[in-house]
Structure formats: C-alpha cells, structure tokens
Amino acid sequence: MVQLRFPALITFSIAAVWACHTNAADWPMWRNDVHRSGATSVALAAELHLQWTRQLPPPIPAWPNEARLHFDASYEPVVLGSTMFVGSMIDGSLMAIDCETGAEKWRFYTNGPVRLAPVAFDGRVCFGSDDGWLYCVDASRGELLWKVSGAPEQRAPYRHLGNARLVSYWPVRGGPVVEDGVVYFGAGIWPTLGVFVRAVDARSGRVLWTNDDSHAIENVRVDHNYLQESGISPQGHLLVRDEMLIVPNGRSMPARLDRRTGKLHYFVQGYRNGDSRVIVSGETALVGRTGDDDA
C-alpha cells in the first residue's frame, strides 16, 4: 500500500499558531467554529515572526489513496488560551503545548490513532480515537474527566486490524463538535457493523441521544439514480447549523440530523461527489472540491 508523507513541523497552520498570541481569540476546533468557516474577526498582525518549531513524525492517513478521505492528512491543532492541543494518528495521544515556548505541558494516551481535531471549551478538551471512545480531559492538567463509548454499551468491545493497529469496530472518525453545552460525534464507518451518532452532555459525559438506525436506510438514491439500502459512514468533522447536525460521510454526501433528537432528516449517497471535508456558508454546505448541498 502506498503511504503519503507530509511535512510535520508544528507550524501546522497559520491560523492555529496565530491564535496562540496572547491578544488573539481562541481557535477551539477544526476551522475555528461550528460552521467550520476557517474565519475569525480578529485582525492578523502585519508582520509575522517565527517563535519556535517542533518536529513531529510524518502523518500517516487512514486512507492514503483516497483524496476525499484525507481528514487526517496533516496534524490539526486547536488553541484555548495559551495552550495548543494536537492529536496524533501515530501514537494515539493528545498533546498540550505551551504557545509561548513550544514546550510540552502534558500528553494523554488512548489505545488507538487520534485522527481528527479535538474541541476545546470551558477548560476542557474532547477528542475521539480509533479505539472507539470519546474522551474529555482537563485542559490544564490532561486528567481524564469522562469518556463515552462510540457504540452503545451493550455491544461487546470488538476489535479488528486497521492500519496496522487493533482498532474498534466503531472508531470515532466523526470528529466532535460542541454547541450549547452538547458534544456531538460519530462512531463506526462500516454500515454492516453498525454506525452511531451520539450527543453527550459536555460537562458530565451523559449520553443525551444516540442515532443507531442510520446504517441501513431504505431507498437511498445512489450512483446511476438507483434506489437501494445504504447507510451513513461518519468520517470528517461534524458541523452545526441552527437545529441541524451535519455529518460528513467520507465519499458520500453529508447527512443531516436533528441535533435535539438525533432523528435523520436527509441522506443521499451523492454520485461519488461526497467528501470528508465540509463547511457551511449560509444555506449551502460546501463539500470538498466536487460537491455541494443545501444545508
């Protein structure tokens, strides 16, 4: 299998490093906000000067040969206050880095690759792992506050081989998003094994709802306009627009769920125009380079 290699200096992205400045706003999730807009109202300094660098291992994506699934083709840091947080698909850790010095503050290890960006809020950080769990840790010390299984607890913790690691049948590759005190995330990528989207209370980790019936949807419009049973496959960073939760589905178009109840509102396979990278702008969801959808 061909493996893509990417530069891995912790200059990561201009936006995230800029957010480390003491007078700047936070950059608390992938592309800054629940719309994944990649924008901020804070002005960038006229001149930027390199403060420090930190070398990390070259990223190894889960799907190196599928451009629509490159959600983990690079490290994706977030910033809260004076601390940067970055997950690792190499060693399965979340690392906290001092923005002023580049020094490591702490590191928390999971039992699988951490492939998507965390969300940081209210002195805590939430992130998912291929080991099948969503974790929430204290932002200042890295101590575990709570964790929630991606699959319902009555399911046995089955594992199989994935990317040379033993990973859960239900890896958390639906990257978390937080809004109104609720964290939303997705687990599972193979509809035949079961797929789950969950909402949990951000303070306690209490599960508020689980969508567990979207892995086998009847009469989904697929390629060549055929109708057949299909299912969602959460891969990419989830988004929020008003009362809708938007779930990227890798190579398929994103699904829309009611974020209060978890009920599926809409899903279409997408004629191979889907992508794991989705942003919302007004009434439109921009899907990768090839697709778009009404939000």
C-alpha positions as protocol buffer text, in pm:
chain_id: "A"
residue {
  index: 1
  type: MET
  ca { x: 0 y: 0 z: 0 }
}
residue {
  index: 2
  type: VAL
  ca { x: 134 y: 343 z: -92 }
}
residue {
  index: 3
  type: GLN
  ca { x: 172 y: 577 z: 203 }
}
residue {
  index: 4
  type: LEU
  ca { x: 162 y: 953 z: 160 }
}
residue {
  index: 5
  type: ARG
  ca { x: 416 y: 1152 z: 355 }
}
residue {
  index: 6
  type: PHE
  ca { x: 361 y: 1511 z: 462 }
}
residue {
  index: 7
  type: PRO
  ca { x: 581 y: 1776 z: 630 }
}
residue {
  index: 8
  type: ALA
  ca { x: 533 y: 1771 z: 1006 }
}
residue {
  index: 9
  type: LEU
  ca { x: 670 y: 2089 z: 1161 }
}
residue {
  index: 10
  type: ILE
  ca { x: 446 y: 2228 z: 1431 }
}
residue {
  index: 11
  type: THR
  ca { x: 397 y: 2545 z: 1232 }
}
residue {
  index: 12
  type: PHE
  ca { x: 88 y: 2335 z: 1140 }
}
residue {
  index: 13
  type: SER
  ca { x: -137 y: 2611 z: 1011 }
}
residue {
  index: 14
  type: ILE
  ca { x: -104 y: 2987 z: 1019 }
}
residue {
  index: 15
  type: ALA
  ca { x: -446 y: 3022 z: 1180 }
}
residue {
  index: 16
  type: ALA
  ca { x: -374 y: 2796 z: 1475 }
}
residue {
  index: 17
  type: VAL
  ca { x: -29 y: 2939 z: 1550 }
}
residue {
  index: 18
  type: TRP
  ca { x: -158 y: 3292 z: 1519 }
}
residue {
  index: 19
  type: ALA
  ca { x: -429 y: 3208 z: 1771 }
}
residue {
  index: 20
  type: CYS
  ca { x: -158 y: 3138 z: 2028 }
}
residue {
  index: 21
  type: HIS
  ca { x: -81 y: 3509 z: 2055 }
}
residue {
  index: 22
  type: THR
  ca { x: -189 y: 3631 z: 2397 }
}
residue {
  index: 23
  type: ASN
  ca { x: -414 y: 3901 z: 2248 }
}
residue {
  index: 24
  type: ALA
  ca { x: -578 y: 3673 z: 1993 }
}
residue {
  index: 25
  type: ALA
  ca { x: -905 y: 3487 z: 2013 }
}
residue {
  index: 26
  type: ASP
  ca { x: -913 y: 3113 z: 2071 }
}
residue {
  index: 27
  type: TRP
  ca { x: -919 y: 2866 z: 1783 }
}
residue {
  index: 28
  type: PRO
  ca { x: -1116 y: 2597 z: 1970 }
}
residue {
  index: 29
  type: MET
  ca { x: -1200 y: 2347 z: 1695 }
}
residue {
  index: 30
  type: TRP
  ca { x: -1116 y: 2249 z: 1339 }
}
residue {
  index: 31
  type: ARG
  ca { x: -1154 y: 2562 z: 1123 }
}
residue {
  index: 32
  type: ASN
  ca { x: -1243 y: 2760 z: 1435 }
}
residue {
  index: 33
  type: ASP
  ca { x: -1623 y: 2727 z: 1471 }
}
residue {
  index: 34
  type: VAL
  ca { x: -1927 y: 2501 z: 1436 }
}
residue {
  index: 35
  type: HIS
  ca { x: -1969 y: 2605 z: 1070 }
}
residue {
  index: 36
  type: ARG
  ca { x: -1602 y: 2515 z: 1006 }
}
residue {
  index: 37
  type: SER
  ca { x: -1569 y: 2856 z: 843 }
}
residue {
  index: 38
  type: GLY
  ca { x: -1193 y: 2895 z: 890 }
}
residue {
  index: 39
  type: ALA
  ca { x: -1252 y: 3265 z: 964 }
}
residue {
  index: 40
  type: THR
  ca { x: -1217 y: 3498 z: 1260 }
}
residue {
  index: 41
  type: SER
  ca { x: -1298 y: 3863 z: 1324 }
}
residue {
  index: 42
  type: VAL
  ca { x: -959 y: 3924 z: 1489 }
}
residue {
  index: 43
  type: ALA
  ca { x: -708 y: 4101 z: 1264 }
}
residue {
  index: 44
  type: LEU
  ca { x: -382 y: 3927 z: 1177 }
}
residue {
  index: 45
  type: ALA
  ca { x: -62 y: 4118 z: 1256 }
}
residue {
  index: 46
  type: ALA
  ca { x: 101 y: 4291 z: 959 }
}
residue {
  index: 47
  type: GLU
  ca { x: 428 y: 4105 z: 1020 }
}
residue {
  index: 48
  type: LEU
  ca { x: 465 y: 3751 z: 1148 }
}
residue {
  index: 49
  type: HIS
  ca { x: 786 y: 3620 z: 1305 }
}
residue {
  index: 50
  type: LEU
  ca { x: 871 y: 3257 z: 1373 }
}
residue {
  index: 51
  type: GLN
  ca { x: 879 y: 3195 z: 1750 }
}
residue {
  index: 52
  type: TRP
  ca { x: 954 y: 2822 z: 1769 }
}
residue {
  index: 53
  type: THR
  ca { x: 915 y: 2495 z: 1584 }
}
residue {
  index: 54
  type: ARG
  ca { x: 850 y: 2142 z: 1695 }
}
residue {
  index: 55
  type: GLN
  ca { x: 918 y: 1835 z: 1483 }
}
residue {
  index: 56
  type: LEU
  ca { x: 651 y: 1561 z: 1475 }
}
residue {
  index: 57
  type: PRO
  ca { x: 650 y: 1230 z: 1288 }
}
residue {
  index: 58
  type: PRO
  ca { x: 513 y: 1249 z: 932 }
}
residue {
  index: 59
  type: PRO
  ca { x: 137 y: 1186 z: 936 }
}
residue {
  index: 60
  type: ILE
  ca { x: 7 y: 853 z: 804 }
}
residue {
  index: 61
  type: PRO
  ca { x: -354 y: 888 z: 685 }
}
residue {
  index: 62
  type: ALA
  ca { x: -606 y: 609 z: 730 }
}
residue {
  index: 63
  type: TRP
  ca { x: -697 y: 625 z: 359 }
}
residue {
  index: 64
  type: PRO
  ca { x: -379 y: 740 z: 178 }
}
residue {
  index: 65
  type: ASN
  ca { x: -510 y: 660 z: -171 }
}
residue {
  index: 66
  type: GLU
  ca { x: -848 y: 833 z: -141 }
}
residue {
  index: 67
  type: ALA
  ca { x: -829 y: 1213 z: -161 }
}
residue {
  index: 68
  type: ARG
  ca { x: -1188 y: 1255 z: -39 }
}
residue {
  index: 69
  type: LEU
  ca { x: -1092 y: 1091 z: 291 }
}
residue {
  index: 70
  type: HIS
  ca { x: -785 y: 1296 z: 382 }
}
residue {
  index: 71
  type: PHE
  ca { x: -929 y: 1427 z: 709 }
}
residue {
  index: 72
  type: ASP
  ca { x: -604 y: 1316 z: 879 }
}
residue {
  index: 73
  type: ALA
  ca { x: -352 y: 1406 z: 610 }
}
residue {
  index: 74
  type: SER
  ca { x: -197 y: 1661 z: 847 }
}
residue {
  index: 75
  type: TYR
  ca { x: -197 y: 1745 z: 1216 }
}
residue {
  index: 76
  type: GLU
  ca { x: -492 y: 1970 z: 1304 }
}
residue {
  index: 77
  type: PRO
  ca { x: -424 y: 2172 z: 1622 }
}
residue {
  index: 78
  type: VAL
  ca { x: -668 y: 2383 z: 1822 }
}
residue {
  index: 79
  type: VAL
  ca { x: -594 y: 2659 z: 2072 }
}
residue {
  index: 80
  type: LEU
  ca { x: -752 y: 2753 z: 2404 }
}
residue {
  index: 81
  type: GLY
  ca { x: -593 y: 3039 z: 2594 }
}
residue {
  index: 82
  type: SER
  ca { x: -216 y: 2997 z: 2589 }
}
residue {
  index: 83
  type: THR
  ca { x: -222 y: 2624 z: 2511 }
}
residue {
  index: 84
  type: MET
  ca { x: -226 y: 2439 z: 2180 }
}
residue {
  index: 85
  type: PHE
  ca { x: -372 y: 2086 z: 2161 }
}
residue {
  index: 86
  type: VAL
  ca { x: -287 y: 1841 z: 1886 }
}
residue {
  index: 87
  type: GLY
  ca { x: -385 y: 1477 z: 1841 }
}
residue {
  index: 88
  type: SER
  ca { x: -163 y: 1213 z: 1688 }
}
residue {
  index: 89
  type: MET
  ca { x: -260 y: 942 z: 1443 }
}
residue {
  index: 90
  type: ILE
  ca { x: 86 y: 794 z: 1504 }
}
residue {
  index: 91
  type: ASP
  ca { x: 91 y: 721 z: 1879 }
}
residue {
  index: 92
  type: GLY
  ca { x: -275 y: 784 z: 1969 }
}
residue {
  index: 93
  type: SER
  ca { x: -205 y: 1075 z: 2201 }
}
residue {
  index: 94
  type: LEU
  ca { x: -336 y: 1424 z: 2265 }
}
residue {
  index: 95
  type: MET
  ca { x: -52 y: 1663 z: 2341 }
}
residue {
  index: 96
  type: ALA
  ca { x: -77 y: 2004 z: 2509 }
}
residue {
  index: 97
  type: ILE
  ca { x: 187 y: 2259 z: 2405 }
}
residue {
  index: 98
  type: ASP
  ca { x: 273 y: 2594 z: 2562 }
}
residue {
  index: 99
  type: CYS
  ca { x: 207 y: 2858 z: 2297 }
}
residue {
  index: 100
  type: GLU
  ca { x: 478 y: 3090 z: 2426 }
}
residue {
  index: 101
  type: THR
  ca { x: 765 y: 2841 z: 2436 }
}
residue {
  index: 102
  type: GLY
  ca { x: 663 y: 2535 z: 2235 }
}
residue {
  index: 103
  type: ALA
  ca { x: 727 y: 2315 z: 2541 }
}
residue {
  index: 104
  type: GLU
  ca { x: 508 y: 2012 z: 2604 }
}
residue {
  index: 105
  type: LYS
  ca { x: 279 y: 2058 z: 2904 }
}
residue {
  index: 106
  type: TRP
  ca { x: 128 y: 1711 z: 2915 }
}
residue {
  index: 107
  type: ARG
  ca { x: 29 y: 1417 z: 2698 }
}
residue {
  index: 108
  type: PHE
  ca { x: -272 y: 1185 z: 2725 }
}
residue {
  index: 109
  type: TYR
  ca { x: -263 y: 846 z: 2551 }
}
residue {
  index: 110
  type: THR
  ca { x: -553 y: 647 z: 2406 }
}
residue {
  index: 111
  type: ASN
  ca { x: -549 y: 293 z: 2264 }
}
residue {
  index: 112
  type: GLY
  ca { x: -581 y: 395 z: 1901 }
}
residue {
  index: 113
  type: PRO
  ca { x: -492 y: 668 z: 1650 }
}
residue {
  index: 114
  type: VAL
  ca { x: -640 y: 1013 z: 1714 }
}
residue {
  index: 115
  type: ARG
  ca { x: -724 y: 1119 z: 1359 }
}
residue {
  index: 116
  type: LEU
  ca { x: -943 y: 1428 z: 1393 }
}
residue {
  index: 117
  type: ALA
  ca { x: -906 y: 1760 z: 1570 }
}
residue {
  index: 118
  type: PRO
  ca { x: -1029 y: 1795 z: 1928 }
}
residue {
  index: 119
  type: VAL
  ca { x: -1270 y: 2060 z: 2055 }
}
residue {
  index: 120
  type: ALA
  ca { x: -1162 y: 2284 z: 2343 }
}
residue {
  index: 121
  type: PHE
  ca { x: -1406 y: 2471 z: 2569 }
}
residue {
  index: 122
  type: ASP
  ca { x: -1461 y: 2572 z: 2931 }
}
residue {
  index: 123
  type: GLY
  ca { x: -1122 y: 2445 z: 3049 }
}
residue {
  index: 124
  type: ARG
  ca { x: -1161 y: 2101 z: 2892 }
}
residue {
  index: 125
  type: VAL
  ca { x: -1078 y: 1921 z: 2568 }
}
residue {
  index: 126
  type: CYS
  ca { x: -1282 y: 1648 z: 2393 }
}
residue {
  index: 127
  type: PHE
  ca { x: -1145 y: 1419 z: 2122 }
}
residue {
  index: 128
  type: GLY
  ca { x: -1214 y: 1082 z: 1964 }
}
residue {
  index: 129
  type: SER
  ca { x: -991 y: 782 z: 1899 }
}
residue {
  index: 130
  type: ASP
  ca { x: -989 y: 479 z: 1672 }
}
residue {
  index: 131
  type: ASP
  ca { x: -1013 y: 278 z: 1996 }
}
residue {
  index: 132
  type: GLY
  ca { x: -1385 y: 362 z: 1989 }
}
residue {
  index: 133
  type: TRP
  ca { x: -1404 y: 619 z: 2270 }
}
residue {
  index: 134
  type: LEU
  ca { x: -1471 y: 990 z: 2300 }
}
residue {
  index: 135
  type: TYR
  ca { x: -1250 y: 1137 z: 2574 }
}
residue {
  index: 136
  type: CYS
  ca { x: -1282 y: 1456 z: 2776 }
}
residue {
  index: 137
  type: VAL
  ca { x: -976 y: 1576 z: 2970 }
}
residue {
  index: 138
  type: ASP
  ca { x: -889 y: 1875 z: 3183 }
}
residue {
  index: 139
  type: ALA
  ca { x: -720 y: 2132 z: 2960 }
}
residue {
  index: 140
  type: SER
  ca { x: -466 y: 2245 z: 3219 }
}
residue {
  index: 141
  type: ARG
  ca { x: -355 y: 1905 z: 3354 }
}
residue {
  index: 142
  type: GLY
  ca { x: -459 y: 1643 z: 3099 }
}
residue {
  index: 143
  type: GLU
  ca { x: -653 y: 1442 z: 3359 }
}
residue {
  index: 144
  type: LEU
  ca { x: -945 y: 1232 z: 3236 }
}
residue {
  index: 145
  type: LEU
  ca { x: -1282 y: 1383 z: 3328 }
}
residue {
  index: 146
  type: TRP
  ca { x: -1504 y: 1134 z: 3146 }
}
residue {
  index: 147
  type: LYS
  ca { x: -1515 y: 910 z: 2840 }
}
residue {
  index: 148
  type: VAL
  ca { x: -1803 y: 772 z: 2634 }
}
residue {
  index: 149
  type: SER
  ca { x: -1807 y: 469 z: 2406 }
}
residue {
  index: 150
  type: GLY
  ca { x: -1892 y: 541 z: 2044 }
}
residue {
  index: 151
  type: ALA
  ca { x: -2112 y: 231 z: 2033 }
}
residue {
  index: 152
  type: PRO
  ca { x: -2389 y: 161 z: 2286 }
}
residue {
  index: 153
  type: GLU
  ca { x: -2253 y: -4 z: 2599 }
}
residue {
  index: 154
  type: GLN
  ca { x: -2435 y: -333 z: 2539 }
}
residue {
  index: 155
  type: ARG
  ca { x: -2214 y: -401 z: 2237 }
}
residue {
  index: 156
  type: ALA
  ca { x: -1907 y: -612 z: 2311 }
}
residue {
  index: 157
  type: PRO
  ca { x: -1577 y: -423 z: 2254 }
}
residue {
  index: 158
  type: TYR
  ca { x: -1486 y: -600 z: 1931 }
}
residue {
  index: 159
  type: ARG
  ca { x: -1162 y: -509 z: 1757 }
}
residue {
  index: 160
  type: HIS
  ca { x: -1006 y: -579 z: 1422 }
}
residue {
  index: 161
  type: LEU
  ca { x: -691 y: -487 z: 1233 }
}
residue {
  index: 162
  type: GLY
  ca { x: -689 y: -137 z: 1084 }
}
residue {
  index: 163
  type: ASN
  ca { x: -384 y: 49 z: 955 }
}
residue {
  index: 164
  type: ALA
  ca { x: -152 y: -198 z: 1133 }
}
residue {
  index: 165
  type: ARG
  ca { x: -330 y: -135 z: 1466 }
}
residue {
  index: 166
  type: LEU
  ca { x: -600 y: -318 z: 1656 }
}
residue {
  index: 167
  type: VAL
  ca { x: -887 y: -71 z: 1645 }
}
residue {
  index: 168
  type: SER
  ca { x: -1251 y: -75 z: 1745 }
}
residue {
  index: 169
  type: TYR
  ca { x: -1525 y: -192 z: 1512 }
}
residue {
  index: 170
  type: TRP
  ca { x: -1661 y: 158 z: 1577 }
}
residue {
  index: 171
  type: PRO
  ca { x: -1370 y: 406 z: 1554 }
}
residue {
  index: 172
  type: VAL
  ca { x: -1459 y: 767 z: 1633 }
}
residue {
  index: 173
  type: ARG
  ca { x: -1397 y: 927 z: 1295 }
}
residue {
  index: 174
  type: GLY
  ca { x: -1695 y: 1160 z: 1312 }
}
residue {
  index: 175
  type: GLY
  ca { x: -1493 y: 1446 z: 1461 }
}
residue {
  index: 176
  type: PRO
  ca { x: -1658 y: 1611 z: 1764 }
}
residue {
  index: 177
  type: VAL
  ca { x: -1829 y: 1949 z: 1758 }
}
residue {
  index: 178
  type: VAL
  ca { x: -1966 y: 2131 z: 2063 }
}
residue {
  index: 179
  type: GLU
  ca { x: -2262 y: 2370 z: 2076 }
}
residue {
  index: 180
  type: ASP
  ca { x: -2492 y: 2481 z: 2360 }
}
residue {
  index: 181
  type: GLY
  ca { x: -2320 y: 2255 z: 2612 }
}
residue {
  index: 182
  type: VAL
  ca { x: -2354 y: 1940 z: 2399 }
}
residue {
  index: 183
  type: VAL
  ca { x: -2079 y: 1742 z: 2224 }
}
residue {
  index: 184
  type: TYR
  ca { x: -2178 y: 1558 z: 1906 }
}
residue {
  index: 185
  type: PHE
  ca { x: -1967 y: 1285 z: 1746 }
}
residue {
  index: 186
  type: GLY
  ca { x: -1990 y: 982 z: 1518 }
}
residue {
  index: 187
  type: ALA
  ca { x: -1854 y: 627 z: 1552 }
}
residue {
  index: 188
  type: GLY
  ca { x: -1831 y: 339 z: 1308 }
}
residue {
  index: 189
  type: ILE
  ca { x: -1751 y: 352 z: 938 }
}
residue {
  index: 190
  type: TRP
  ca { x: -1892 y: 21 z: 808 }
}
residue {
  index: 191
  type: PRO
  ca { x: -2276 y: 21 z: 792 }
}
residue {
  index: 192
  type: THR
  ca { x: -2279 y: -360 z: 807 }
}
residue {
  index: 193
  type: LEU
  ca { x: -2115 y: -344 z: 1153 }
}
residue {
  index: 194
  type: GLY
  ca { x: -2335 y: -62 z: 1281 }
}
residue {
  index: 195
  type: VAL
  ca { x: -2290 y: 314 z: 1279 }
}
residue {
  index: 196
  type: PHE
  ca { x: -2372 y: 552 z: 1565 }
}
residue {
  index: 197
  type: VAL
  ca { x: -2405 y: 928 z: 1607 }
}
residue {
  index: 198
  type: ARG
  ca { x: -2426 y: 1041 z: 1969 }
}
residue {
  index: 199
  type: ALA
  ca { x: -2492 y: 1358 z: 2165 }
}
residue {
  index: 200
  type: VAL
  ca { x: -2347 y: 1387 z: 2516 }
}
residue {
  index: 201
  type: ASP
  ca { x: -2359 y: 1647 z: 2789 }
}
residue {
  index: 202
  type: ALA
  ca { x: -2031 y: 1837 z: 2771 }
}
residue {
  index: 203
  type: ARG
  ca { x: -1992 y: 1866 z: 3148 }
}
residue {
  index: 204
  type: SER
  ca { x: -2079 y: 1515 z: 3262 }
}
residue {
  index: 205
  type: GLY
  ca { x: -2050 y: 1293 z: 2952 }
}
residue {
  index: 206
  type: ARG
  ca { x: -2409 y: 1175 z: 2999 }
}
residue {
  index: 207
  type: VAL
  ca { x: -2550 y: 1042 z: 2673 }
}
residue {
  index: 208
  type: LEU
  ca { x: -2845 y: 1253 z: 2561 }
}
residue {
  index: 209
  type: TRP
  ca { x: -2936 y: 1058 z: 2248 }
}
residue {
  index: 210
  type: THR
  ca { x: -2798 y: 801 z: 2006 }
}
residue {
  index: 211
  type: ASN
  ca { x: -2887 y: 760 z: 1640 }
}
residue {
  index: 212
  type: ASP
  ca { x: -2840 y: 388 z: 1582 }
}
residue {
  index: 213
  type: ASP
  ca { x: -3069 y: 328 z: 1285 }
}
residue {
  index: 214
  type: SER
  ca { x: -2896 y: 515 z: 1000 }
}
residue {
  index: 215
  type: HIS
  ca { x: -2669 y: 232 z: 889 }
}
residue {
  index: 216
  type: ALA
  ca { x: -2948 y: 62 z: 690 }
}
residue {
  index: 217
  type: ILE
  ca { x: -3168 y: 323 z: 521 }
}
residue {
  index: 218
  type: GLU
  ca { x: -3416 y: 209 z: 258 }
}
residue {
  index: 219
  type: ASN
  ca { x: -3443 y: 366 z: -87 }
}
residue {
  index: 220
  type: VAL
  ca { x: -3130 y: 580 z: -78 }
}
residue {
  index: 221
  type: ARG
  ca { x: -3053 y: 735 z: -418 }
}
residue {
  index: 222
  type: VAL
  ca { x: -2710 y: 605 z: -516 }
}
residue {
  index: 223
  type: ASP
  ca { x: -2498 y: 611 z: -831 }
}
residue {
  index: 224
  type: HIS
  ca { x: -2682 y: 597 z: -1163 }
}
residue {
  index: 225
  type: ASN
  ca { x: -3003 y: 703 z: -985 }
}
residue {
  index: 226
  type: TYR
  ca { x: -3070 y: 359 z: -839 }
}
residue {
  index: 227
  type: LEU
  ca { x: -3260 y: 327 z: -511 }
}
residue {
  index: 228
  type: GLN
  ca { x: -3119 y: 76 z: -267 }
}
residue {
  index: 229
  type: GLU
  ca { x: -3044 y: 23 z: 101 }
}
residue {
  index: 230
  type: SER
  ca { x: -2744 y: 224 z: 214 }
}
residue {
  index: 231
  type: GLY
  ca { x: -2613 y: 387 z: 529 }
}
residue {
  index: 232
  type: ILE
  ca { x: -2413 y: 675 z: 667 }
}
residue {
  index: 233
  type: SER
  ca { x: -2042 y: 648 z: 748 }
}
residue {
  index: 234
  type: PRO
  ca { x: -1931 y: 937 z: 974 }
}
residue {
  index: 235
  type: GLN
  ca { x: -1586 y: 1043 z: 854 }
}
residue {
  index: 236
  type: GLY
  ca { x: -1484 y: 1406 z: 893 }
}
residue {
  index: 237
  type: HIS
  ca { x: -1553 y: 1690 z: 1135 }
}
residue {
  index: 238
  type: LEU
  ca { x: -1922 y: 1729 z: 1229 }
}
residue {
  index: 239
  type: LEU
  ca { x: -2091 y: 2069 z: 1189 }
}
residue {
  index: 240
  type: VAL
  ca { x: -2386 y: 2255 z: 1338 }
}
residue {
  index: 241
  type: ARG
  ca { x: -2622 y: 2488 z: 1157 }
}
residue {
  index: 242
  type: ASP
  ca { x: -2914 y: 2610 z: 1366 }
}
residue {
  index: 243
  type: GLU
  ca { x: -3107 y: 2296 z: 1469 }
}
residue {
  index: 244
  type: MET
  ca { x: -2930 y: 2071 z: 1220 }
}
residue {
  index: 245
  type: LEU
  ca { x: -2631 y: 1847 z: 1286 }
}
residue {
  index: 246
  type: ILE
  ca { x: -2439 y: 1789 z: 963 }
}
residue {
  index: 247
  type: VAL
  ca { x: -2244 y: 1463 z: 945 }
}
residue {
  index: 248
  type: PRO
  ca { x: -1974 y: 1428 z: 676 }
}
residue {
  index: 249
  type: ASN
  ca { x: -1974 y: 1082 z: 521 }
}
residue {
  index: 250
  type: GLY
  ca { x: -1640 y: 1043 z: 353 }
}
residue {
  index: 251
  type: ARG
  ca { x: -1702 y: 975 z: -14 }
}
residue {
  index: 252
  type: SER
  ca { x: -2080 y: 1018 z: 21 }
}
residue {
  index: 253
  type: MET
  ca { x: -2264 y: 1344 z: 69 }
}
residue {
  index: 254
  type: PRO
  ca { x: -2317 y: 1467 z: 428 }
}
residue {
  index: 255
  type: ALA
  ca { x: -2626 y: 1361 z: 624 }
}
residue {
  index: 256
  type: ARG
  ca { x: -2847 y: 1596 z: 826 }
}
residue {
  index: 257
  type: LEU
  ca { x: -2980 y: 1504 z: 1169 }
}
residue {
  index: 258
  type: ASP
  ca { x: -3199 y: 1691 z: 1415 }
}
residue {
  index: 259
  type: ARG
  ca { x: -2950 y: 1790 z: 1683 }
}
residue {
  index: 260
  type: ARG
  ca { x: -3214 y: 1789 z: 1957 }
}
residue {
  index: 261
  type: THR
  ca { x: -3337 y: 1434 z: 1893 }
}
residue {
  index: 262
  type: GLY
  ca { x: -3087 y: 1265 z: 1659 }
}
residue {
  index: 263
  type: LYS
  ca { x: -3355 y: 1187 z: 1400 }
}
residue {
  index: 264
  type: LEU
  ca { x: -3223 y: 1156 z: 1045 }
}
residue {
  index: 265
  type: HIS
  ca { x: -3364 y: 1426 z: 820 }
}
residue {
  index: 266
  type: TYR
  ca { x: -3183 y: 1366 z: 493 }
}
residue {
  index: 267
  type: PHE
  ca { x: -2918 y: 1147 z: 330 }
}
residue {
  index: 268
  type: VAL
  ca { x: -2829 y: 1082 z: -32 }
}
residue {
  index: 269
  type: GLN
  ca { x: -2529 y: 877 z: -138 }
}
residue {
  index: 270
  type: GLY
  ca { x: -2414 y: 1152 z: -371 }
}
residue {
  index: 271
  type: TYR
  ca { x: -2299 y: 1015 z: -705 }
}
residue {
  index: 272
  type: ARG
  ca { x: -1941 y: 993 z: -578 }
}
residue {
  index: 273
  type: ASN
  ca { x: -1927 y: 1369 z: -520 }
}
residue {
  index: 274
  type: GLY
  ca { x: -1901 y: 1350 z: -141 }
}
residue {
  index: 275
  type: ASP
  ca { x: -1604 y: 1439 z: 75 }
}
residue {
  index: 276
  type: SER
  ca { x: -1498 y: 1422 z: 440 }
}
residue {
  index: 277
  type: ARG
  ca { x: -1424 y: 1796 z: 439 }
}
residue {
  index: 278
  type: VAL
  ca { x: -1741 y: 2005 z: 470 }
}
residue {
  index: 279
  type: ILE
  ca { x: -1805 y: 2368 z: 564 }
}
residue {
  index: 280
  type: VAL
  ca { x: -2132 y: 2563 z: 594 }
}
residue {
  index: 281
  type: SER
  ca { x: -2190 y: 2903 z: 436 }
}
residue {
  index: 282
  type: GLY
  ca { x: -2540 y: 3043 z: 467 }
}
residue {
  index: 283
  type: GLU
  ca { x: -2787 y: 2797 z: 317 }
}
residue {
  index: 284
  type: THR
  ca { x: -2518 y: 2590 z: 147 }
}
residue {
  index: 285
  type: ALA
  ca { x: -2286 y: 2314 z: 266 }
}
residue {
  index: 286
  type: LEU
  ca { x: -1965 y: 2316 z: 64 }
}
residue {
  index: 287
  type: VAL
  ca { x: -1846 y: 1958 z: 21 }
}
residue {
  index: 288
  type: GLY
  ca { x: -1482 y: 1910 z: -69 }
}
residue {
  index: 289
  type: ARG
  ca { x: -1388 y: 2015 z: -419 }
}
residue {
  index: 290
  type: THR
  ca { x: -1658 y: 1834 z: -614 }
}
residue {
  index: 291
  type: GLY
  ca { x: -1991 y: 1855 z: -432 }
}
residue {
  index: 292
  type: ASP
  ca { x: -2228 y: 2100 z: -270 }
}
residue {
  index: 293
  type: ASP
  ca { x: -2555 y: 2056 z: -87 }
}
residue {
  index: 294
  type: ASP
  ca { x: -2838 y: 2265 z: 57 }
}
residue {
  index: 295
  type: ALA
  ca { x: -2777 y: 2299 z: 429 }
}
